[in-house]
Amino acid sequence: MTVAYVGLGANLGEPRRQLLAAFDELGRIPGTRVTARSSLFRSAPIGYADQPDFVNAVAKLETDLRPRELFAALQQIEHAHGRERSFRNAPRTLDLDLLLYGGERIDTPALIVPHPRMHERAFVLAPLLELDPAAVIPGRGSAAELLRACAMQPVERLEG
């Protein structure tokens, strides 16, 4: 089994409900179980600002799926929630990002792990650190140090 971390986000529809449902759906991926989930956090959009705030979280998984298989399962869950990819940083009903997969570094046209911008995003780092205070992003360093560098991106913990 490999430990993987998945980032969850939504800002359309009922984001809290959608993230809670997605946690359950992650646990139903064959060969995978959710071993921990972070609190929900609110964050302002990055990039395209004319949209509602996001609700974000991180799930810790144990999986026997290979990275591309897990990524495909995440995309299926997004699709079931009506995810549309109209433009970069667009509003979304559900976003699932494969953040970390063990200590692996993957760089293919279809999948990059660690997620290429996670080290720049407080809304990813804060919930990740809630699950693993000693988290390290391969090739980037300590998640705690990286979060300090994102101090200008406020995130608000909504619930445990």
C-alpha positions in Angstrom: 0.0 0.0 0.0 1.2 3.5 -0.8 0.2 6.6 1.1 -1.2 9.3 -1.2 -2.6 12.7 -0.5 -5.5 14.2 -2.5 -6.5 17.9 -2.4 -10.2 18.6 -2.6 -11.8 21.9 -3.6 -15.2 23.3 -4.7 -16.9 26.7 -5.0 -20.1 26.0 -7.0 -23.3 24.4 -5.8 -22.9 23.3 -2.2 -19.1 23.1 -1.7 -19.2 21.7 1.9 -21.7 18.9 1.0 -19.7 18.1 -2.2 -16.4 17.7 -0.3 -18.0 15.5 2.4 -19.5 13.4 -0.4 -16.2 13.2 -2.2 -14.4 11.9 1.0 -16.9 9.0 1.0 -16.4 8.4 -2.7 -12.6 8.4 -2.3 -13.1 5.6 0.2 -15.0 3.5 -2.4 -12.2 3.5 -4.9 -11.2 -0.1 -5.3 -8.0 -1.0 -3.4 -8.1 2.4 -1.6 -9.1 3.6 1.8 -9.3 7.1 3.4 -7.2 7.0 6.6 -7.6 10.7 7.5 -9.3 13.8 6.4 -8.5 17.4 7.2 -10.8 20.1 8.4 -12.6 22.1 5.7 -11.0 25.4 4.9 -12.2 28.5 3.1 -9.9 30.4 0.7 -10.2 33.2 -1.8 -9.8 32.2 -5.5 -6.3 32.5 -7.1 -5.9 33.5 -10.7 -9.5 34.2 -11.8 -10.8 36.3 -9.0 -14.4 36.9 -10.1 -15.9 33.8 -8.5 -17.0 32.6 -5.0 -14.6 31.6 -2.3 -13.5 27.9 -2.3 -13.9 25.3 0.3 -10.8 23.1 0.4 -9.5 20.0 2.3 -7.0 17.2 2.0 -7.5 13.4 2.3 -4.9 10.9 3.2 -5.3 7.6 1.4 -3.7 4.2 1.4 -3.9 2.6 -2.0 -2.6 -0.3 -4.0 -3.5 1.5 -7.2 -0.7 2.9 -9.4 -0.5 6.7 -9.7 -2.2 6.8 -13.1 -5.0 4.5 -12.0 -5.7 6.6 -8.9 -5.6 9.7 -11.0 -8.2 8.2 -13.4 -10.4 7.3 -10.5 -10.2 10.9 -9.2 -11.2 12.2 -12.6 -14.2 9.9 -12.7 -15.4 11.3 -9.3 -15.0 14.8 -10.6 -16.9 14.0 -13.7 -19.7 12.4 -11.6 -20.0 15.8 -9.8 -20.4 17.7 -13.0 -16.8 19.1 -13.2 -16.2 21.2 -16.4 -12.8 22.5 -17.4 -13.8 25.6 -19.3 -10.7 27.6 -18.5 -7.7 27.6 -16.1 -8.7 28.5 -12.5 -12.4 28.4 -13.4 -15.1 27.9 -10.8 -15.8 24.2 -10.1 -18.2 21.8 -8.6 -15.4 19.5 -7.5 -11.7 19.5 -8.0 -9.6 16.5 -6.9 -5.8 16.8 -7.2 -3.3 14.0 -6.6 -0.9 16.0 -4.5 1.6 13.3 -3.3 2.0 9.6 -4.0 4.4 8.1 -1.6 7.7 9.9 -2.1 7.5 9.6 -5.9 8.2 12.3 -8.4 6.2 11.8 -11.6 6.4 14.1 -14.6 4.4 13.0 -17.6 2.1 15.0 -20.0 -0.9 13.5 -18.2 0.2 13.6 -14.5 2.7 15.6 -12.4 3.4 14.6 -8.8 4.0 16.3 -6.5 1.2 18.6 -7.8 3.1 21.4 -9.6 1.7 24.3 -7.7 0.9 22.8 -4.3 4.0 24.3 -2.7 2.6 27.8 -3.6 -0.9 27.3 -2.2 -1.8 27.9 1.4 -5.2 26.2 0.8 -3.3 23.0 0.1 -0.5 23.3 2.6 -2.6 24.2 5.7 -4.9 21.1 5.5 -1.9 18.9 4.5 0.0 20.0 7.6 -3.1 19.3 9.7 -2.8 15.6 8.7 1.0 15.4 8.7 2.8 18.2 10.6 6.2 16.9 9.3 5.1 16.7 5.6 7.8 17.2 3.0 7.1 18.0 -0.6 9.7 16.1 -2.7 11.9 18.5 -4.5 10.5 21.5 -2.6 11.1 20.9 1.1 9.2 21.2 4.3 5.5 21.9 3.9 5.6 24.1 7.1 8.3 26.3 5.6 6.5 26.5 2.3 3.3 27.6 4.1 5.1 30.4 5.9 6.1 31.7 2.4 2.3 31.8 1.5 1.4 34.0 4.4 -0.3 36.5 2.1 -2.9 33.9 1.2 -5.3 33.7 4.1 -7.2 30.4 4.7 -9.9 30.0 7.3 -10.6 26.7 9.1 -14.3 26.1 8.9 -14.7 22.9 10.9 -12.9 19.9 12.2 
